[in-house]
Amino acid sequence: MTAAKMLFSCKVINSLKEFSLLRGQWNRLVKQSTSCTFFMSWEWLDTWLSIYSDIVEQLIILLVFDKNNKLAGAMPLYLATSLNASLNGRQLRFIGNGEEEWEEVATEYHDVLSRYEVESEVCDLLFKTLCGLGLNWNLLVVENVLNDSVLMRKFIPLFLEDKYPLIKSRSGQRYRIDLPQSWTEYEARLGKSMKRKIRQSKNKINKMEGVITETIKNTELGFSELKAIHEERWQKKNIQGAFSSPKFQEFHRELMSRLLKDGNLRIRRTSIGSKVIAILYNIRFSDTESYYQSGFDLQLGSRVRPGIYAHMRAIEASIKEKVQYYDMMKGGDDSYKSEYGAEVAPMLSIRLYNRTLGGKSRYLRELSLRYIRKLRDQYT
């Protein structure tokens, strides 16, 4: 039966209890979707909701079922009242985003989940359902979304057809390595400068006595070591690092435990004797290993390049384990990640304004502010 002839229905759930019952169906849908990323997994979203529920005014998780009552699509949203509601109004956001900057977990790749063959039907029903809920929202905020996502290809255009105001801006770009069959093939892709850095780093570190690179299974030990070496760098700059937030710490302790249980955690540690010189907090999901967080010994610094060494060992391991992608995720246009032979894709920040008076007024205000900033930048 073609997608056009299939019957779909949409259900909206508003409670954590209802979402907790969806784990199996949800993750199956994620792996059937082009948005197959751990950021959209049930574990990531449920952990976020359990820690950051205080900023959630109302859960709005839209589910699309086919005629056989199989989950065919989903969109995990929530309604939040801005801390400065008079300026920003009521916001619709994806679950996983909207925290205070100093305690955010930096969720990326927000998207509509859909089985590939019914993306248009799913997006059309989600659009009609969301517009028909009568929610008093002023703008839909989406951070770190890929330009070729289902959201941008199929969902947002439905709003534009109905003349909803939109502001779209670049927020960075994704750096993802399409892994070959062997390390030799991978290394051949790299530039001369990067090859030299890898060679120097490997030579210097491998000559040190007691060098061990391992994947550790003790989540509390891994978390503590990562936190310590990560914070050391930022403390020397008199800047608060991500781990200064109790909520951030609680989120990742819980998430690491869940990931380990499912076999998706990769805490990759390189040490010399008892001293940790590099640690990567990576996550394996489906055909991808993603680099989420890290810490490196500052004393070794550019002489030894422990960061390059750690990533090379992680990439080597991923190739041996037949992983398709090593995802270094978001970075700027001039990020060091470009040296790793990664393919790049633009990432966007989206502000979609409702057609209500409040939504339109905030849209005009934002345009005015952007124009003022542009003029200021031209004359300063």
C-alpha positions as CSV (number, residue, x, y, z in Angstrom):
1,M,0.0,0.0,0.0
2,T,1.4,3.4,-0.9
3,A,1.9,6.1,1.7
4,A,-0.9,8.2,0.2
5,K,-3.5,5.6,0.8
6,M,-2.4,4.9,4.4
7,L,-4.5,6.3,7.2
8,F,-2.7,8.2,9.9
9,S,-3.9,9.6,13.3
10,C,-2.2,12.0,15.6
11,K,-2.2,11.9,19.4
12,V,-0.8,14.5,21.8
13,I,0.6,13.4,25.2
14,N,1.3,15.8,28.0
15,S,2.8,13.7,30.8
16,L,6.1,12.2,31.7
17,K,4.4,9.0,32.6
18,E,2.9,8.6,29.1
19,F,6.3,9.4,27.6
20,S,8.0,6.8,29.8
21,L,5.9,4.1,28.2
22,L,7.1,4.9,24.7
23,R,10.8,3.9,25.0
24,G,10.8,0.9,22.7
25,Q,8.5,2.4,20.0
26,W,10.3,5.7,20.2
27,N,13.8,4.3,19.6
28,R,12.6,2.1,16.8
29,L,11.2,5.2,15.1
30,V,14.5,7.1,15.6
31,K,16.4,4.3,13.9
32,Q,13.9,4.3,11.0
33,S,14.2,8.1,10.6
34,T,16.8,10.1,8.7
35,S,17.2,11.9,12.1
36,C,18.9,8.9,13.6
37,T,20.9,10.6,16.4
38,F,21.2,10.0,20.1
39,F,20.0,13.6,20.7
40,M,16.6,12.4,19.5
41,S,16.7,9.1,21.5
42,W,14.3,8.4,24.3
43,E,17.1,8.2,26.8
44,W,18.4,11.7,26.0
45,L,15.0,13.3,26.0
46,D,13.7,11.5,29.1
47,T,16.8,12.3,31.1
48,W,16.5,15.9,30.1
49,L,12.9,16.0,31.2
50,S,13.7,14.5,34.5
51,I,16.4,17.1,35.3
52,Y,15.1,20.3,33.6
53,S,11.3,19.9,34.2
54,D,11.1,23.2,36.1
55,I,11.3,25.1,32.8
56,V,8.6,23.0,31.2
57,E,5.2,24.6,31.5
58,Q,3.4,22.0,29.3
59,L,4.6,19.0,27.5
60,I,3.4,18.8,23.9
61,I,4.7,15.5,22.4
62,L,2.9,14.8,19.1
63,L,2.7,11.2,17.9
64,V,1.6,10.0,14.5
65,F,0.4,6.4,14.2
66,D,-0.4,4.5,11.0
67,K,-3.5,2.4,10.5
68,N,-1.9,-0.5,12.3
69,N,-1.2,1.7,15.3
70,K,2.5,1.7,14.7
71,L,4.4,4.8,15.5
72,A,5.2,6.5,12.2
73,G,6.2,10.0,13.3
74,A,6.8,12.2,16.3
75,M,7.7,15.7,17.4
76,P,8.8,16.2,21.0
77,L,7.9,19.8,22.0
78,Y,7.2,21.7,25.2
79,L,5.7,25.1,26.0
80,A,7.9,27.3,28.1
81,T,7.3,30.8,29.5
82,S,10.4,32.9,28.9
83,L,12.2,34.4,31.9
84,N,11.6,37.7,30.2
85,A,8.1,37.0,28.9
86,S,7.4,40.7,28.2
87,L,10.1,40.6,25.5
88,N,10.2,37.0,24.3
89,G,6.7,35.8,25.0
90,R,5.6,32.2,25.3
91,Q,7.9,29.8,23.4
92,L,7.5,26.4,21.8
93,R,10.8,24.5,22.0
94,F,12.1,21.0,21.3
95,I,12.7,18.9,24.4
96,G,16.4,19.1,25.2
97,N,16.8,22.9,24.7
98,G,15.9,26.0,26.6
99,E,18.0,25.8,29.7
100,E,20.0,28.7,31.1
101,E,23.2,29.0,29.0
102,W,25.5,28.2,31.9
103,E,23.8,24.8,32.5
104,E,22.7,23.8,29.1
105,V,23.5,20.3,27.7
106,A,23.8,21.7,24.2
107,T,21.4,19.4,22.4
108,E,21.9,19.3,18.6
109,Y,20.1,18.0,15.5
110,H,16.5,18.7,16.7
111,D,14.1,17.3,14.1
112,V,10.8,15.8,13.2
113,L,11.0,12.0,13.5
114,S,9.4,10.1,10.7
115,R,9.7,6.9,8.8
116,Y,11.4,7.9,5.6
117,E,8.7,6.8,3.2
118,V,5.9,8.9,4.9
119,E,7.8,12.1,5.8
120,S,5.4,14.4,3.9
121,E,2.2,12.8,5.3
122,V,3.7,12.9,8.9
123,C,4.7,16.5,8.6
124,D,1.3,17.6,7.1
125,L,-0.6,15.9,10.0
126,L,1.8,17.3,12.6
127,F,1.4,20.8,11.2
128,K,-2.4,20.6,11.2
129,T,-2.5,19.2,14.7
130,L,-0.2,21.7,16.2
131,C,-2.0,24.6,14.6
132,G,-5.3,23.2,15.8
133,L,-4.3,22.9,19.5
134,G,-5.1,26.5,20.2
135,L,-1.9,27.0,22.1
136,N,-1.0,30.5,23.1
137,W,2.5,30.6,21.8
138,N,4.4,33.5,20.2
139,L,7.4,31.8,18.6
140,L,8.8,28.3,17.9
141,V,12.5,28.2,18.7
142,V,14.8,25.6,17.2
143,E,18.5,25.6,17.8
144,N,21.3,23.6,16.0
145,V,19.1,22.1,13.3
146,L,20.6,20.8,10.0
147,N,19.6,22.5,6.8
148,D,18.7,19.1,5.2
149,S,16.6,17.9,8.2
150,V,13.0,16.8,7.8
151,L,12.1,19.9,9.8
152,M,13.6,22.2,7.3
153,R,12.7,20.2,4.2
154,K,9.1,19.3,4.9
155,F,7.7,20.9,8.1
156,I,8.8,24.5,8.2
157,P,7.7,25.1,4.5
158,L,4.1,24.3,5.6
159,F,4.2,27.4,7.9
160,L,5.8,29.5,5.2
161,E,3.0,28.7,2.8
162,D,0.6,30.0,5.4
163,K,2.7,33.2,5.8
164,Y,4.2,32.6,9.2
165,P,7.1,35.0,9.7
166,L,10.5,33.2,10.0
167,I,14.0,34.3,10.9
168,K,16.8,31.8,10.0
169,S,20.4,32.3,10.8
170,R,23.6,30.2,10.7
171,S,24.7,28.8,14.0
172,G,27.7,26.9,12.9
173,Q,28.3,23.7,11.0
174,R,28.5,20.0,11.6
175,Y,31.8,18.1,11.2
176,R,31.2,14.4,10.5
177,I,33.7,11.9,9.2
178,D,32.5,9.2,6.9
179,L,34.7,6.4,8.0
180,P,36.5,4.2,5.4
181,Q,37.4,0.6,5.7
182,S,40.9,1.1,7.1
183,W,43.0,3.6,8.9
184,T,45.3,3.8,5.9
185,E,42.5,5.0,3.7
186,Y,41.4,7.5,6.4
187,E,44.9,8.9,6.9
188,A,45.3,9.4,3.1
189,R,42.4,11.9,3.2
190,L,44.2,14.2,5.6
191,G,46.3,17.2,4.8
192,K,50.1,17.3,5.2
193,S,49.9,19.4,8.3
194,M,47.5,17.1,10.1
195,K,49.5,14.0,9.1
196,R,52.6,15.6,10.6
197,K,50.7,16.5,13.8
198,I,49.4,12.9,14.2
199,R,52.8,11.4,13.6
200,Q,54.5,13.7,16.1
201,S,51.8,13.1,18.7
202,K,51.9,9.3,18.3
203,N,55.7,9.3,18.4
204,K,56.0,11.4,21.6
205,I,53.1,9.7,23.5
206,N,54.0,6.1,22.6
207,K,57.6,6.7,23.8
208,M,56.3,7.5,27.3
209,E,56.4,4.7,29.8
210,G,53.1,3.2,30.8
211,V,50.8,4.6,28.1
212,I,47.3,3.1,28.1
213,T,44.3,3.9,26.0
214,E,41.2,2.2,27.2
215,T,37.4,2.4,27.3
216,I,36.3,2.5,30.9
217,K,33.1,1.1,32.2
218,N,32.9,2.7,35.7
219,T,30.7,5.7,35.0
220,E,31.4,7.5,38.3
221,L,35.1,7.2,37.8
222,G,34.8,8.3,34.2
223,F,32.6,11.3,35.1
224,S,34.9,12.4,38.0
225,E,38.0,12.2,35.8
226,L,36.4,14.0,32.9
227,K,35.0,16.7,35.2
228,A,38.4,17.3,36.9
229,I,40.5,17.5,33.7
230,H,37.8,19.5,31.8
231,E,37.5,22.1,34.6
232,E,41.2,22.5,35.0
233,R,41.4,24.2,31.6
234,W,38.6,26.6,32.3
235,Q,39.6,27.5,35.8
236,K,43.0,28.7,34.4
237,K,41.1,31.0,32.2
238,N,38.8,32.1,35.1
239,I,35.8,30.9,33.2
240,Q,33.1,28.6,34.5
241,G,33.1,25.3,32.6
242,A,30.0,23.3,31.8
243,F,30.5,21.1,34.8
244,S,30.0,24.0,37.2
245,S,26.2,23.4,36.9
246,P,24.7,20.9,39.4
247,K,22.0,20.2,36.9
248,F,24.5,19.5,34.1
249,Q,26.3,17.1,36.4
250,E,23.1,15.3,37.4
251,F,22.0,15.0,33.8
252,H,25.2,13.4,32.7
253,R,25.6,11.1,35.7
254,E,22.1,9.7,34.9
255,L,22.7,9.6,31.1
256,M,26.0,7.8,31.4
257,S,24.4,5.2,33.6
258,R,21.7,4.6,30.9
259,L,24.1,4.6,28.0
260,L,26.4,2.1,29.7
261,K,23.5,-0.2,30.4
262,D,22.5,-0.1,26.7
263,G,26.1,-0.5,25.5
264,N,26.2,3.0,24.0
265,L,28.7,4.7,26.3
266,R,32.3,5.2,25.1
267,I,34.5,6.9,27.8
268,R,37.9,6.7,26.1
269,R,40.7,7.5,28.4
270,T,44.5,7.8,27.7
271,S,46.7,7.8,30.7
272,I,50.4,7.6,31.5
273,G,50.8,5.6,34.7
274,S,48.2,7.0,37.1
275,K,48.0,10.4,35.2
276,V,45.1,11.0,32.8
277,I,46.3,13.0,29.8
278,A,43.1,12.8,27.7
279,I,39.6,11.7,28.0
280,L,36.7,11.6,25.5
281,Y,33.1,11.3,26.4
282,N,31.7,9.7,23.3
283,I,28.3,8.2,22.5
284,R,27.7,5.3,20.2
285,F,24.2,5.2,18.6
286,S,23.2,3.2,15.6
287,D,26.0,3.6,12.9
288,T,27.7,6.6,14.5
289,E,30.1,7.4,17.3
290,S,29.7,11.0,18.4
291,Y,32.2,13.1,20.3
292,Y,30.3,15.0,22.9
293,Q,32.8,16.3,25.6
294,S,36.5,16.0,26.5
295,G,39.3,17.0,28.7
296,F,43.1,17.1,28.0
297,D,46.2,17.7,30.1
298,L,47.2,21.3,29.6
299,Q,50.8,20.8,30.7
300,L,51.4,18.6,27.7
301,G,49.7,21.1,25.4
302,S,50.9,21.7,21.9
303,R,54.1,19.8,22.4
304,V,52.3,16.4,22.6
305,R,48.8,17.2,21.4
306,P,46.9,14.7,23.6
307,G,43.6,15.8,22.0
308,I,44.7,14.7,18.5
309,Y,46.1,11.5,20.0
310,A,42.8,10.7,21.7
311,H,40.7,11.4,18.6
312,M,43.0,9.3,16.5
313,R,42.7,6.3,18.8
314,A,38.9,6.7,18.9
315,I,38.7,6.9,15.1
316,E,40.9,3.9,14.8
317,A,38.7,1.9,17.2
318,S,35.5,3.0,15.3
319,I,37.0,1.9,12.0
320,K,37.9,-1.5,13.4
321,E,34.3,-1.8,14.8
322,K,32.8,-1.0,11.4
323,V,31.2,2.2,12.5
324,Q,30.1,4.3,9.6
325,Y,30.5,7.8,11.0
326,Y,32.6,9.6,13.6
327,D,30.6,12.8,14.3
328,M,32.5,15.7,15.8
329,M,29.3,17.7,15.8
330,K,29.0,21.5,15.8
331,G,31.8,23.8,15.3
332,G,32.6,27.2,13.8
333,D,33.7,27.8,10.2
334,D,37.3,27.9,11.3
335,S,37.1,25.0,13.8
336,Y,40.1,22.7,14.5
337,K,37.6,19.9,13.5
338,S,38.1,20.8,9.9
339,E,41.6,19.2,10.0
340,Y,40.1,15.7,10.6
341,G,38.9,15.2,7.1
342,A,35.2,15.8,8.1
343,E,32.4,16.5,5.8
344,V,30.6,19.8,6.8
345,A,27.0,20.7,6.7
346,P,25.4,24.0,7.8
347,M,23.5,24.2,11.1
348,L,20.8,26.8,11.7
349,S,19.0,28.6,14.4
350,I,15.3,29.1,13.7
351,R,12.7,31.6,15.0
352,L,9.2,30.9,13.6
353,Y,6.7,33.5,14.8
354,N,3.0,32.9,15.3
355,R,0.5,34.9,13.3
356,T,-1.0,36.3,16.4
357,L,-0.6,40.0,17.4
358,G,2.0,38.9,20.0
359,G,3.9,36.8,17.5
360,K,3.9,39.5,14.8
361,S,5.0,42.2,17.2
362,R,7.9,40.1,18.4
363,Y,8.9,39.4,14.9
364,L,9.0,43.1,14.0
365,R,10.9,43.8,17.2
366,E,13.5,41.2,16.3
367,L,13.9,42.6,12.8
368,S,14.4,46.1,14.3
369,L,17.1,44.8,16.7
370,R,19.0,43.0,14.0
371,Y,18.9,46.1,11.8
372,I,20.3,48.3,14.7
373,R,23.0,45.7,15.4
374,K,24.0,45.7,11.7
375,L,24.2,49.5,11.7
376,R,26.3,49.5,14.9
377,D,28.7,46.9,13.5
378,Q,29.2,49.0,10.4
379,Y,30.1,52.1,12.3
380,T,32.2,50.7,15.1
